[in-house]
């Protein structure tokens, strides 16, 4: 069924652009991505609650891969590229205070991304692009928590929440969600059908929801931004026989 829908999409697209000098290709890409979600410290510890601590965001490395269809119009030096891709994105949040407590929260999300880019070729092979995209979060509760609370408070008689309990509360209180973003890209398409490129994505809408909770976690605007390096390979779309 999925292959039938994809073939129907390709046939319809070919018919739509049947007029004019153009080059239609399809292909795949893969690469590495570095991402970070903004404003997480203000979600976990609202400003003014207490002092004597540091809470810092640290971006995460992941992988990305996808399928693209590219309509290029050489006479105008432009192209429109549509794509569906998968990406692993998130952020680590590291806490330290003057009592020796340290903990780490890992927000590790996976997304299906759908969008389109307008590409301009200032010289043959080299392009710059821009376009709107949406990321669909596949696992909005994928948060992990670890700390040294056992070592710091274990023999002091002070009550502390076990890591498993804290992690459960985080999963219930914070939910990653779908978000819109803009993509800026640049790359080079070789005559051998290989390509290499770099991408920067800028989050445009909130990527995290703070559910009602009794733990002072607060709602904030959390944007997901990333940079990635990719390599790809394309096929000429002369007919369905080479698909």
C-alpha positions in Angstrom: 0.0 0.0 0.0 2.8 2.4 0.9 4.6 1.7 -2.3 1.4 2.2 -4.3 0.8 5.6 -2.7 4.5 6.6 -3.3 4.2 5.6 -7.0 0.9 7.5 -7.3 2.6 10.6 -5.9 5.5 10.3 -8.3 3.2 9.8 -11.3 1.0 12.8 -10.3 4.0 14.9 -9.7 5.5 14.0 -13.2 2.2 14.9 -14.8 1.9 18.2 -13.0 5.3 19.3 -14.2 5.0 17.8 -17.6 5.6 21.2 -19.4 8.9 23.0 -19.5 12.6 22.1 -19.3 13.2 20.4 -16.0 15.2 17.7 -14.3 13.3 15.5 -11.8 15.3 13.3 -9.4 14.6 11.3 -6.3 17.0 10.0 -3.7 18.1 9.4 -0.2 20.4 11.1 2.3 21.9 10.3 5.7 24.1 12.2 8.1 24.7 13.5 11.6 22.8 16.1 13.5 23.5 18.3 16.6 20.5 19.7 18.3 19.5 21.7 21.4 16.2 22.7 23.0 16.2 26.2 24.4 15.0 27.5 27.8 14.9 24.2 29.6 16.5 25.5 32.9 13.6 27.9 33.4 11.1 25.0 33.0 12.8 22.9 35.7 13.8 25.5 38.2 11.9 28.8 37.9 13.9 31.9 38.4 14.1 33.3 42.0 13.3 30.0 43.7 16.8 29.6 45.3 20.5 30.2 44.6 23.7 28.3 44.8 23.3 26.1 41.8 24.0 25.9 38.1 21.7 24.3 35.5 23.2 24.1 32.0 21.9 22.8 28.6 24.1 20.6 26.5 23.2 19.8 22.9 23.0 16.2 21.7 24.4 14.4 18.6 22.2 12.1 16.7 21.5 10.7 13.2 19.2 11.7 10.4 18.1 10.1 7.2 15.4 10.8 4.6 13.9 10.5 1.1 13.7 13.5 -1.3 12.2 14.4 -4.6 13.8 17.3 -6.4 12.3 19.3 -9.3 15.1 21.4 -10.9 14.6 24.0 -13.6 18.1 24.6 -15.1 17.1 27.5 -17.2 16.0 29.4 -14.1 18.7 28.0 -11.8 16.1 27.0 -9.2 14.6 23.9 -7.8 11.9 22.8 -5.3 12.7 19.8 -3.1 10.2 18.0 -1.0 11.2 15.4 1.6 10.3 13.1 4.4 13.0 12.4 7.0 13.8 10.8 10.4 15.9 12.6 13.0 17.1 12.0 16.5 17.2 15.2 18.5 17.3 16.4 22.1 19.2 18.0 24.9 21.0 17.1 28.1 20.4 19.2 31.2 23.1 19.2 33.9 22.6 20.4 37.5 25.1 21.1 40.2 24.7 22.9 43.5 26.8 23.9 46.5 25.6 20.9 48.6 27.3 18.5 46.1 24.1 17.3 44.4 24.4 16.6 40.7 21.8 15.3 38.3 21.4 14.9 34.6 18.2 15.0 32.5 18.2 13.6 29.0 15.5 14.7 26.6 15.9 12.3 23.7 13.3 12.7 21.0 12.8 11.1 17.6 10.9 12.9 14.8 9.4 12.3 11.4 10.0 15.5 9.4 8.0 16.7 6.4 8.7 19.8 4.4 9.9 21.5 1.2 12.8 23.8 0.3 13.2 26.4 -2.4 16.7 26.0 -3.8 18.8 28.5 -5.8 21.9 27.6 -7.8 24.3 30.6 -8.1 26.8 28.3 -9.9 26.4 24.9 -11.4 26.1 22.2 -8.7 26.2 24.6 -5.7 22.9 25.5 -4.1 21.4 27.4 -1.2 17.9 26.7 0.1 15.2 27.8 2.5 11.8 26.3 3.4 9.2 25.4 6.0 9.1 22.1 7.8 7.1 20.3 10.6 8.6 17.7 13.0 6.2 15.0 14.3 7.4 13.8 17.7 7.4 10.0 17.9 8.0 9.6 21.6 7.2 12.7 23.6 7.9 11.0 27.0 11.4 9.9 26.4 13.1 11.6 29.3 15.8 10.0 31.4 17.1 11.1 34.9 20.2 10.1 36.9 21.8 11.7 40.0 24.3 11.2 42.8 21.6 11.7 45.4 22.2 8.3 47.0 25.9 9.1 47.5 25.2 12.6 48.8 22.2 12.0 51.1 22.1 8.2 51.6 23.7 8.2 55.1 22.5 11.7 56.2 19.0 10.8 57.3 17.7 13.4 54.8 14.8 12.2 52.6 15.4 12.2 48.9 13.4 10.9 45.9 14.9 7.9 44.2 15.9 8.5 40.6 13.2 6.2 39.3 10.5 8.3 41.0 11.9 11.6 39.7 12.1 10.1 36.2 8.4 9.0 36.4 7.4 12.5 37.5 9.3 14.1 34.6 7.7 11.8 32.1 4.2 12.7 33.4 4.9 16.5 33.6 6.9 17.2 30.4 5.8 16.1 27.0 7.7 16.7 23.7 5.3 17.7 20.9 5.2 18.4 17.2 6.7 21.7 16.1 7.2 23.9 13.0 10.6 25.1 12.0 12.5 26.8 9.2 15.4 25.3 7.4 18.4 27.0 5.8 20.6 24.7 3.7 23.7 24.8 1.4 25.4 22.0 -0.5 26.9 20.7 -3.7 25.4 18.2 -6.2 28.1 16.3 -8.1 27.7 15.0 -11.6 28.1 11.5 -10.2 24.7 11.9 -8.5 26.3 12.2 -5.1 25.7 15.3 -3.0 26.9 16.8 0.3 25.3 19.5 2.3 24.9 21.4 5.6 21.6 22.4 7.2 20.5 24.7 10.0 17.0 24.5 11.5 15.4 27.3 13.5 12.5 26.3 15.7 9.4 28.5 15.2 6.9 27.0 17.7 7.1 25.5 21.1 8.5 21.9 21.1 7.6 21.0 24.8 4.4 21.1 26.8 4.5 21.4 30.6 1.5 19.5 32.0 -0.3 20.4 35.2 1.9 19.3 38.0 2.8 20.0 41.7 6.6 20.2 41.2 7.0 23.8 40.1 7.8 22.8 36.5 6.6 25.8 34.5 5.4 26.3 31.0 7.9 28.1 28.7 8.7 28.6 25.1 11.1 25.8 24.2 12.4 25.9 20.6 14.3 23.0 19.0 17.3 24.1 16.9 19.8 22.0 15.1 22.7 21.8 12.6 23.4 18.8 10.4 25.8 17.5 7.8 24.5 15.1 5.2 25.5 13.1 2.2 23.0 11.9 -0.4 22.6 9.9 -3.6 20.0 10.6 -6.3 18.4 8.8 -9.3 17.0 10.3 -12.5 13.3 10.1 -12.7 12.9 9.4 -16.4 10.2 6.8 -15.8 9.0 4.4 -13.2 11.3 1.7 -14.5 14.3 3.0 -12.5 12.4 3.2 -9.2 
